[in-house]
Amino acid sequence: MKEMPYTHGYAENSRGLGLADMIYAVLNNRKHRANDQLAYHVLDVLLGMRDSSESGEYYVTESDCDRPEPFVEGHAINPMEII
């Protein structure tokens, strides 16, 4: 197991990091991590794992998505300050 350093201002409790990423992405006109393409791909993978488990056959994932850009290092945003 590799220990990863905290870089985004949420060292104790990670709640709010996803929302902070979404707000930052919207304000900077880019896709956030919880976008529709990624959600569909995750669902496709999970259902494919279930189908593969039930059938005993390999499942070839039909969907694909772009890898989201990383959250800006060192950028901490308080979502309540935006509202």
C-alpha positions as CSV (number, residue, x, y, z in Angstrom):
1,M,0.0,0.0,0.0
2,K,1.3,3.4,-1.0
3,E,0.5,6.4,1.2
4,M,-0.5,9.5,-0.8
5,P,-0.2,13.1,0.6
6,Y,-3.2,15.3,0.9
7,T,-2.8,18.2,-1.6
8,H,-6.2,19.9,-1.8
9,G,-6.9,21.4,1.6
10,Y,-9.1,18.5,2.8
11,A,-6.8,16.5,5.0
12,E,-9.1,15.6,7.9
13,N,-12.5,15.1,6.3
14,S,-12.9,14.7,2.6
15,R,-16.6,15.6,2.5
16,G,-17.0,18.5,0.1
17,L,-14.0,17.7,-2.1
18,G,-16.3,16.4,-4.9
19,L,-18.5,19.5,-4.7
20,A,-15.5,21.7,-4.6
21,D,-14.2,20.0,-7.8
22,M,-17.6,20.4,-9.4
23,I,-17.8,24.1,-8.6
24,Y,-14.2,24.7,-9.8
25,A,-15.0,22.9,-13.0
26,V,-18.2,24.8,-13.7
27,L,-16.4,28.1,-13.0
28,N,-13.5,27.2,-15.3
29,N,-15.6,25.7,-18.1
30,R,-14.4,22.1,-17.9
31,K,-16.0,18.7,-17.0
32,H,-16.2,17.8,-13.4
33,R,-15.3,14.3,-12.1
34,A,-18.9,13.3,-11.5
35,N,-19.9,13.9,-15.1
36,D,-22.5,11.8,-17.1
37,Q,-19.9,10.0,-19.3
38,L,-17.9,8.8,-16.3
39,A,-21.1,7.8,-14.4
40,Y,-22.3,5.8,-17.4
41,H,-18.9,4.1,-17.8
42,V,-18.8,3.1,-14.1
43,L,-22.4,1.7,-14.4
44,D,-21.4,-0.3,-17.5
45,V,-18.3,-1.7,-15.7
46,L,-20.3,-2.7,-12.6
47,L,-23.1,-4.3,-14.6
48,G,-20.6,-6.0,-16.8
49,M,-18.9,-7.5,-13.7
50,R,-22.3,-8.8,-12.5
51,D,-23.1,-10.3,-15.9
52,S,-19.7,-11.9,-16.1
53,S,-20.0,-13.4,-12.7
54,E,-23.5,-14.8,-13.5
55,S,-22.5,-16.2,-16.9
56,G,-18.9,-17.2,-16.2
57,E,-17.8,-15.4,-19.5
58,Y,-15.6,-12.4,-20.1
59,Y,-17.4,-9.1,-20.5
60,V,-16.0,-6.5,-22.9
61,T,-16.9,-3.0,-21.7
62,E,-18.9,-1.2,-24.4
63,S,-18.6,2.3,-23.0
64,D,-15.6,4.6,-22.7
65,C,-15.0,8.0,-21.2
66,D,-12.3,10.6,-21.0
67,R,-10.2,10.6,-17.9
68,P,-11.2,13.7,-15.9
69,E,-8.6,16.4,-15.3
70,P,-7.1,16.3,-11.8
71,F,-8.4,18.7,-9.3
72,V,-6.0,21.7,-9.1
73,E,-3.3,20.9,-6.6
74,G,-3.3,23.0,-3.5
75,H,-6.7,24.6,-4.4
76,A,-9.1,24.5,-1.5
77,I,-12.5,26.0,-2.1
78,N,-15.3,26.4,0.4
79,P,-18.5,25.7,-1.5
80,M,-20.5,27.8,0.9
81,E,-18.4,30.9,-0.1
82,I,-19.7,30.5,-3.7
83,I,-23.4,30.4,-2.8
